[in-house]
Amino acid sequence: MADPSIVIDAAGREVTITNPEKVFFPKAGYTKLDLVNYYLAVADGALRGVRDRPMVLKRFVNGVEEEPFFQKRAPSNLPRGIETAHVTFPSGRSADLCVIDDAADLAWVINLGCVDLNPWAVRANDVDHPDELRIDLDPTPEANFGMVRELALVCREVLADFGYTGYAKTSGSRGIHINVRIEPGWTFTEVRQCALAFGRECERRAPELATTKWWKEERHGVFIDYNQNARDRTVASAYSVRPTPNAQVSTPLEWDEVGKVELADFTIANVPRRYAERGDPGAGIDDRAFSLEPLLELSRKQADAGLGDAPYPPHYPKAPGEPRRVQPSKARKEESAARAPRTRRGSPRTPEH
């Protein structure tokens, strides 16, 4: 049987694409080669979100209708030109992650079955100090995308009031991401602290829209996921294709588009044309890196007003000052049980007269 592989040229290097006609999006019919060609068409924009960053490989080896697996360690048989960065996970374990630098690297990771790109918020030369603040607007099941758009505009106002410029993009799934380039001088803990403070300020200004409540039973509207800024958390980067039936794309937006955009507006069928005609709305993100001091000061003021830390995800080590990591409804039941009168086994209480 003939080998179905093909060899393409990308960034002056040859990259082998195995099984190029393998269907990755059964409902839309898009193949692995369609996916590779898409990423090559928007390579500069896609690389802006991942270049020099350690990246988790989220591999859909049998297409988007089957569950992916997450490969955090770089494969042992790396081809020439693929670099790595050594990172430490919250557990204390460490690993070498792939670093994607050019179009050939992009084609290589897509050939492995990566559909979306999931980089850390750090650069390979300083893996302990993020250079990106990530604002992830995630609607609850009761919310609609119109609420996400409305909150994104509130976020822009809050950022501007504290001296920041944010770059918005659709998540490609259900929400909107806003990224802010920051100076790499603060730890993951401090960046997460700033994301929480920012979310709480948005919540104060638009309480009917925004929530920073970690527990789903307490949420309403649109959740501002501050924990996406914790160590080892990743979000799909700009121009990532998402595993939706129609191959939606996480697409950078001009701010005047945010109020009327729809998620289904952008797929691999039309984003390359938009990119060629309009360029990349996120192209300016690296022009200036901001200090976190204004948000750190906001966090201190919130702490003085009684707003302390909020829960981490369940697999993270307990952090100093973190509240109890227990569902509020369960905590209430435990407190109620603790307050209930106790009697000896077999000795019923004497009724009061």
N, C-alpha and C positions, 0 to 999 in steps of 0.2 A: 504493500500500500504506500502511495506517495506521501511524503512528509508535507502536511498542509501549511507549514510555517512559511512566513515571508520575512524578508529583511528590509527595513526602512532606514532612511538616512535622517537623523535628527541632530541638530547642532554639530554637524560634521562627524558624527559617530554612527556606526551601524548598530541597529537594535533589532533583535529577532522578536517577531510577534508570532507566538504559537497559537494555533487554532483561531485564525483571524475571523472566521465566519461563525464562530460560536455565538449564539444569541444570548445576550446579557439582559435584554429587556423584552421578554416574550410578548407582552401586549402591544408594544410599539414596534417590535421587530429589530431593534438596534443591536448590532453585533459588537464584539470586542474591537474590531477594526474601526467601526463607527466611533467608538469611544476614544480610541487613540487619535483618530483624525480630528475629533472635536478638540481634545486637549492641545494638539499641535497648533490648531487655528487660534487659540486664545492663550498660547504659551506664556507670553510676557505677563499678562494679567494674572494667570494662575501662579506663576512663579513669584510674583510680588507677595503672595500670601504664604508661600512655603519656603522660599529660598533661605538657605543657611539655617533651617530650623530642624531639630529632631522631629521625626514623624512616625506615628503609629501606622502600621499597614493594616487597613481594614479591608479584608480580602473576601470578595464575593466570587469564589472560584467557580460556582455553578450558576451565576446570574443572580439578579436582585430578588427573585422570588424565594430564594433559600437564605437561611441565616448566614451572615458572614462570620469569620473568626478574626480576632484581633491579634496581630503579630507585633509584639513590642520589641523583640530582639531582631536585629538585622540578620538576614539569611547568611549562612556560612560561606556560600559560594557567590559572593558579590562580584558583579562584573567590573571591569576597569572603569574608573571614573565615578563610582558611587562612594561617597564619603560617609563616615559615621560620627556620632557624638555620644559621649558617655554620660548617662543621666542616672540620677538616684530617685527611686520611687518612694512614696510615703511610707512603705513598709520597711525601708532601709536597704532593700535589695537594689541592685543597679544593673544596667545593661547598656549595650551599644545600640543606638537607634539609627536608622537610615536618615541621611540628609540629602535633600533634593535640590540641585543647583541649576539645572538647565533642561532643555526640551528633551534631550536623550534620557535623562533621569526620569522625567515625567512619563515618557513612553514605556520605560522599563517597569515602573510601578503599576501602570495600567495593565500591562501584560500579565502581571502577577494576580490580577483580579481586583485591584483597587478601583472603586467607582468614585468615591469622594476622597478628598485629601484631608488628613487630620494631623496638623502640626501642633507641637507645643508652642507656647507663647514666649519662647526664648530663642536666642541665637546660639549656634554651635560653639561660639567662642566664650559664652558665659551662660551656662545652662541653669544657674541658680537665681538669675535676676531677670524677670520678664521685661520685654520691651513693648508689650501690648496689653492694654486694658480691654477686656472683652465684655460687652454688654449684650446679654442673650435674652431676648424677649420671647417667652414661651407661653402661648395661650393655654389656659385651662380648657377642659372639654366644653364648658359652658360659654366660652368666649368665641368671638368671631375674628376674622382677620382685620376687619375694620377697626376693632379695638386695638389690635397690635399696631396698625398704622398710626392711630391717634396717640398711643403712648410713645411711639418712636419720635414723634414731633415734640412731645413733652421732654423726652430725653435730650433732644437737641437743644432745647431752651436751657435745661439745667446745665448741660455741658458748657454752653456759651456763657452762662452766668458765672461759672467757675474758671473761665478762660481757656476752655478746651475746644478743639475741632474734632468732631467724630465723623467717621465714614460708614455709611449705612449700606447694607446689602440684604437681600432676601436670604432666608436660611435655605430656601429650596424645599423645605419640608412644611413647617407650619408657622414659622415666626420670622423675626427680623433680627439681624445682628448689627451692632454698632461697634466699630473698633477705633481705639484711640492709641496712637503711637506714643509711648512714654520713654523717659530716660531709664536705662537699665540699672538703676541704683537702689532698687527696693526688692525685698524678698517676696516670694509667693504669698506668704502670710500677710504682708503689708498691702500687696496689690489686691488680694481678696478682701481685706478690710476696707479698702477704698471702694471696691465694687459694691459691697454691702451698704456703705454709707451713701453712695450715689443712689442705689436702689431705694433706700429709705427716704431720701429727699424727693425722689419721683413719687413715691407712695404718699408722702405728705402733701404734695401738690395735686396729685390726681388719685385720691383714695378710692374712687369708684372704678378706676382702671387698673391700678398697679398693686402688686403684692410682692413682698419678700419673704412670706411665710414658707418655711422649708417643708412643713408637713402638708401633704395634699388635702387633708380634711379641713385645713384652715384657709386654703387659697380661694381666691376669686379672681375674675378678670384675667390679667396677664401677669405671669410670674417673671420677675427679674432674677435670673439664676446667677446669683453672685458666686456660687461654688464653681462655675466654669472657669474661675480664675485660680482655683487651687492647683497645687502641683499635680502633674500627670493628667489633668483634665484637658480634653481637646474638643474643638468644634470644627465643623466643615469649613474650609477656607474659601476664599473668593474664587468663583468660577468652578467650584466643585459640582459635579453632577451628583444628584441625590438618587437613592434607590426607590424612586416613585415609578408607577407604571409608565408615565409619559416622559421620564428622564428629565425632571425639572432641574434647574441650575441655580445655585446660590449666586445671585447676580448683584454686583455693585450698582448703586443707584445714585443719581443726583438727588439732592434734597427736595427739589420741586417735583420729583416723581413719587416720593414716599407716600403722599396723601391719597394717591389714586391707583397705586400698583396692585396687581394681583399675582399670586404665586405662579399660576399657570401661564402667565405671560412669557415666561422664560424657560426654554428647553434647549436640548442640544441641537434641535432643528433650526432655531432662529438666533441663538446668542452669538454664534460666530459672525453672522451678518451684522448684528447690532454692534459688536466689538469692532468690526472693520469700518463701519460707517461713523460711529460715534466715539470710538476710543474707550478708555477705561475710566469711569468716574472715580475709581479709587486710586488713580495714578499719583495723587499728591500726598498720600499718607506718609511717605518717608521724608517729606520735605522738612518736617519739624517734629521733634520729640518733646513732650511736655513733662513738667515736674508733677509729682503726685502730692506735693505739699498742700495745695488747696483742699484736696479730698481727705488727706490725713487730718487736717485741722477740722474739717467737717465731722470726721469720725470721732475726734476727741470731744467736740461739742455734744454730739449725740450720746457719747458715753457719760458725760457729765449730767445729761438729762435722763439717765437711767436706761439707755439703750446699749446693752452689752453685745457680746458676740452672738452668733446664730449657729445652728448645727452644721457640721460637716457631713459629707456623705458617709454611709454606714461603715465602709471598709477603711476609713482613715483613722489613724491613732487619735485618741482623745486629746484635744488641744487645751492649753491653759485658758481658763475663763470661759470655755464653751459650756452652754447650758446642757442639761440632761438630754441625752440623745434617745428620747422615748416619745412615742406618739402622744399628743395632748389628751386624747380620749382615754388612752391606757393609763396615763399619769393620774387623771381624775379618778378613775376606778381604784387605783392603788391608794390614793389619798383617802377616798371614801371608805375603803376597807380598813385602813389604818385607824380611822376615827371611830369605827363601829365598836360598841361595847363588846368585850370578850367575856365569855362564860366558860366554866370548867366543863369538860366533856362529860355528858351524862347528868349534869346538874342544871336543870332549867332555872331561868331567872324567876325570882319570886315577884309576882305582879305587885305593883304599887296600889295602895288603897287611898 
